[in-house]
Amino acid sequence: MTDLEAHVEAPGRADLVSQVSEKIKETGVDYIYYQFVSVTGRIMGKGIPAAHWERLAEKGFQLVYGSTANLFVDRHGDYIGYGAESWELIGIPDPETFCQLPGFSRSSRLRNSVQNTRPTRLSQGN
């Protein structure tokens, strides 16, 4: 099992995903801002229609490595962090952080765990 699979299949997570689905229906939320924190502490994210919630909770969404470095470029125009040819990251929503935005009742936000898309196996005690 990869780290990513372990995160998605964690005990109790499926129930939390279902609870968020119900909350989306109850509140009429139709837009979710999926947030993550860059290496400099800046809140970054991706806005996606709420209709995709269950698929994204299972499969996540793609991010470029540069997004973790605020998508800054150096004086030569190259991304700081990693180039366009680098492996991508995946953002996996943490359903327990779902929150409808005050003043914007049709929008919500939640935080995400960012993981490498390369399959890495869980350590067996090493």
C-alpha positions in Angstrom: 0.0 0.0 0.0 1.4 3.4 -0.9 1.3 6.4 1.4 -1.4 8.0 -0.8 -3.6 4.9 -0.6 -3.1 4.7 3.2 -4.2 8.3 3.5 -7.3 7.9 1.3 -8.3 4.5 3.0 -7.7 5.7 6.6 -10.2 4.3 9.1 -13.2 6.6 9.4 -12.3 8.7 6.4 -15.1 7.3 4.1 -17.7 8.3 6.8 -16.3 11.8 6.9 -16.5 12.1 3.1 -20.1 11.0 3.2 -20.8 13.6 6.0 -19.3 16.3 3.8 -21.5 15.2 0.8 -24.6 15.5 3.0 -23.5 18.9 4.2 -22.9 20.1 0.6 -26.5 19.0 -0.3 -28.0 20.6 2.9 -26.3 23.9 2.6 -26.4 24.4 -1.2 -22.6 24.8 -1.5 -21.6 24.7 -5.1 -18.0 25.7 -5.0 -15.1 24.4 -2.9 -11.7 26.1 -2.4 -9.2 23.3 -1.8 -6.4 24.9 0.3 -2.8 23.9 1.1 0.1 25.8 2.6 3.2 26.6 0.6 6.7 26.2 2.0 6.8 29.9 2.8 3.5 29.7 4.7 1.3 31.2 2.1 -2.2 29.7 1.7 -2.5 28.4 -1.9 -5.4 26.6 -3.4 -7.6 25.5 -6.3 -11.3 26.3 -6.7 -13.4 23.4 -8.0 -17.2 23.0 -8.3 -18.7 21.0 -5.4 -20.2 18.5 -7.8 -16.7 16.9 -8.1 -16.3 16.5 -4.3 -16.6 12.7 -4.0 -14.3 12.0 -6.9 -11.7 14.5 -5.6 -12.0 13.0 -2.1 -11.0 9.7 -3.5 -8.5 10.7 -6.3 -7.4 14.2 -5.3 -6.3 17.0 -7.7 -3.1 17.7 -9.5 -0.6 20.4 -8.5 2.8 21.3 -9.9 5.7 21.3 -7.6 6.2 25.0 -8.1 2.9 25.7 -6.4 4.5 24.7 -3.1 7.0 27.5 -3.7 4.3 30.1 -4.5 5.0 29.7 -8.2 7.9 32.2 -8.0 10.4 32.4 -10.8 14.0 33.4 -10.6 15.6 36.2 -12.6 16.1 33.8 -15.5 12.3 33.0 -15.6 12.7 29.5 -14.3 10.4 28.3 -11.6 11.9 28.2 -8.1 11.6 24.6 -6.8 11.1 22.4 -9.8 10.7 22.7 -13.6 7.8 21.9 -15.8 9.2 18.4 -16.5 9.0 17.4 -12.8 6.6 14.9 -11.3 3.4 16.4 -10.2 1.9 16.4 -6.7 -1.6 15.5 -5.6 -3.8 17.3 -3.2 -6.0 15.0 -1.1 -8.8 16.8 0.8 -9.0 16.4 4.5 -12.8 16.1 5.0 -12.8 17.1 8.7 -11.7 20.6 7.7 -14.8 21.3 5.5 -16.2 24.7 6.3 -18.9 26.8 4.6 -17.6 30.4 4.2 -19.4 33.0 6.2 -20.9 35.6 3.9 -20.5 33.4 0.9 -23.0 30.6 1.7 -22.6 28.9 -1.7 -18.8 28.5 -1.2 -16.7 26.5 1.2 -13.1 25.6 1.9 -11.1 22.7 3.2 -7.5 21.9 3.7 -5.6 19.3 1.9 -2.7 17.0 2.4 -0.2 17.3 -0.5 1.6 14.1 -1.6 3.9 13.0 -4.3 2.3 11.1 -7.2 5.2 8.7 -7.4 4.1 5.5 -5.6 6.1 5.2 -2.4 5.5 2.1 -0.3 4.8 2.4 3.4 7.8 1.4 5.5 7.5 -2.0 7.2 9.2 -1.0 10.4 12.3 0.5 8.6 
